[in-house]
Structure formats: C-alpha cells, structure tokens
Amino acid sequence: MYKGAGFTISKTHIVAMMLLVIFANSSKKAFYFLIIPFVLLYMIYAPIGFTFGKASYQYIASLFTTDYSETSEFMGQIPIENWFYTLAILISILLFRITAKKFNINYTKNKTFLILAIIALTFKQGPFDYIKNIKTSTMEVKHELTRLNTMTQESHWGKSILTNKSTYDTYVLVIGESMRRDYLNLYGYPVKNTPFMDSAKGVIINGLESGGTNTIASLRLMLTKANTKTWQPNYALNFIDLAKSAGFKTYWLSNQGYLGTFDTPITSIATHSDYKYFTKYGAYDSANTSDYLLISKLKSILQTNPEKQKRLIVLHIYGSHPSACDRIDDFNKKVISIKSEKYKYLACYVNSIAKTDDFLSKTYSLLEKNYKKNDDTFSLVFFADHGLAHRVIDNQILFNNNRVSKYHYDIPLMKFSSGDTQQVKYNAFKSGLNFTDGLAHWMGINNKNITPDMDLFSPTSMSNDYGLHNKTKNAVDDPAIDIRGK
Ligand SMILES: [Zn+2]
C-alpha cells in the first residue's frame, strides 16, 4: 500500500499500518466498513504510484485539467504488472482475514501483544518523551564535550619572563557583556549610570574596539593571540596559559554558561585556569543567575594567598546580556524609570549598566580592603565583549545582536589599581586584536610570541585596525537614544 502511494517506507509506518489492520480485524464491521474502503482508496492511486511515485500537486492538477486523449496516453505509460500489484493489495488483506478466521487467531485477546502494540504506537509520543529528552540532552552534552576537547589545546607559549613592570600581586580582569560604550555616563550618555567608574582613580580609555559583534566572535580573538590578517583565534596561545607560563596562579569565575553552542569556545580557554567556578553548567541562558554570586567567591579567594603568589583572577559576568530586564531583577539601585512602553527595554539596558557599575564597585572595595589589610597590591581591568544594535519590534525598541551597528565594536576599557591617585581619561584607538598583547603588557609578561609595547592604557592610538573600518562601513548608524523623560 505504501509503495503504491509512492511513499518511502519506514519500519514504524509499516508497524502502524499492520496494527491498524490487525485491530480492525477483531470486528467484522470495522473490517468491512473501515479497512476495505481505506484499502480501496490506496488502490485507486496505486497503479500510478508504483511508477511515478507520490501524488504531487502536479499529478492531481493534470488529472483534473487534461482531456481524455492525454489521460489515456498517461495511463498507457503504466506497466501492466502495476495493475496486478494493485490487485494483490486487496487479495492480501482478504487472505489475512480469511486465515485469521479459519485458524481462529485473535491477536487482540493476547495481552502481551496488546502491550507491545501500544508501546510501538506511543513510542514517538508523550509517555516516552522523558527518555528521549534524556537521550538528546546526553547527546548534546557529549557533542559539546567533544567540541571542548578538540578546542582545548596544549599551550604553545613556551617560557615567559616576568619583567619588573609586573607591579601588582593580584590582577583582576572583569569581562563585561553586551556593553556599548555610548550608553555609559562615563563616555557621555546623559543618564548617570556609572557613578563608580566616574569617580574611581585609574585610567579610562575611550577607543577600544572589540574583536567581533558577539561573545564568541569577539572573545576568542581578544583572549587569544589572534591572527590579525585572517581574524582567526589561536587557542594554543590564550591569555590564561600566558599568565601561567609566567608563574601566575589563575582563577576563572563565571556567571556565563559552561557548555553550550555559545559558551563552549570560551570555556575551552577557561578550563586552562588553575581554579574554575561556574554558576551554571548548562548554557549561559539555562538559569538567570546574578553576577553578585561571583562577589562572595572572589572574597574567599582573596583571603587565601599566604605565600603571596602572583594571581590573575578573571570574572566573566552576565552584565547587560539580552534580555536586559532579566539581568536587573535583584538590582534595587535603578537609575531611571520611564513610562513609555516603547523605551522600556532601553531603560532596563541603561539600568543593567548601572548594575555592572555597582558590581565593579563591590569588586574594587574587596580588593581595596584586602590591599589595606594584607598589603596585597592589585590592578583591576574592566572591558566588555561587544556592543549591540537597536531593533524596533512591535513598537518597542530592543537592543540586541540581530544586526550590526556602526557602534557595535565600541566597548569600554578601564583600569583601577592600588596606588592610583587620580583618574585620567584618554581618547585613543586600541584594537581588540592586540588585546592579548595588551594584557601581557599589563601583567608585565615578556614572551617571544608577544608583540612588545602594546599598551592598552597609554594615550597613544594603536596604528593598525586590521580592516575593522571596512567591517562597519555599511552597518546601521544608530547612535545611543536619550531616554530621559520618555
Ligand atoms: Zn557577549
């Protein structure tokens, strides 16, 4: 019957058809009034189906639109044996009924048969979804673990030298999320959402450009010694291994995901750290965890360094990741509230920046306290992975990664260290593709693979943008929107 209908035959389809006929056969009425007409319907198309395959729109249309001579010509193409096959369908079904009757075979009275039949029929539905769900999840995890293993490479840095420019004991790198520079009060946005950054003593850089427009695209280039011609990462030359090659003890505290399409590549860098802490083992969006969870972890780590080993502590935060409104659930120092539905999302975004500012303030306080108590000198660097682009959906202005903005690569960069006496601010272009070189400079590490003197915090602009200008040439021009009074 399936062949006559032109279908590709699967085992489950065959089992389903068999069970239908077998169950209907337990009732005479069901057999003659249901199965026989049903089989006849299959037989109508079977001679054509055996030769030409599945009934398509075209066959049906031609059946209705062609004249008699065309139809007979079409029928003439059908081999004679197809008519026999068609007849065989009906004969087989009747033979089945006759045999079952003659030998008194009652399948439906056998409980084992009934249960097996029900399992076979429901296997692709509700009751077994749980088992299948576990199976797919396990497969996904296995897939991501394989990815993680292939991406995690042996370090190619070799030996590094710690120079006398490595001034501090504890280096802290906070990786922000989806923070576009022009939405920070620090860089001129009119809502006061960066009170800590505005007043903290250190260096503010206006001009860092990210490695890409989303987390992976950007961080894989910024946190490894990337190929500046092809914009390809080099996981064997990542900044964690660089710090380790110079004798640093490394820590990675993350409020992003551990395994997931958008998390695994970054985790492959994180796994090189001596100490790892993830708030969730699923993808970044598997749970809405607060960045503040990392603060208490940091606190306990800071307390445990009696032999004063050099340390690099990375804090990878959830920051302003879309949807930003979920990020500020536990933030009660909101800096703006608005009435208009249209700007509601942007208000969440502006507040999420204030939350990250607060997060930095708390991080700084811990470091400062530890410095005063244990003379543990520190340097805190903050940057974000990329910006976002505006998008109007259902008359609400969203801010996400669905397209590329002219300002998508514009990210904040700042450094606050123990002993800094004032805040200085420089307008200087810094390339995200030199970021690992810049981190080496910051930590005072020399290595043969590092381009020397790539200072992320000097007033001098870096000379090469490696073609970034062309990447944003045709992008959307969507400057920050002032939401005050909306
Ligand atoms: Zn991101």
Residues whose N, C-alpha, C, O or C-beta is under 5 A from the ligand:
A	BS01	ZN	E177 S178 N214 T215 D385
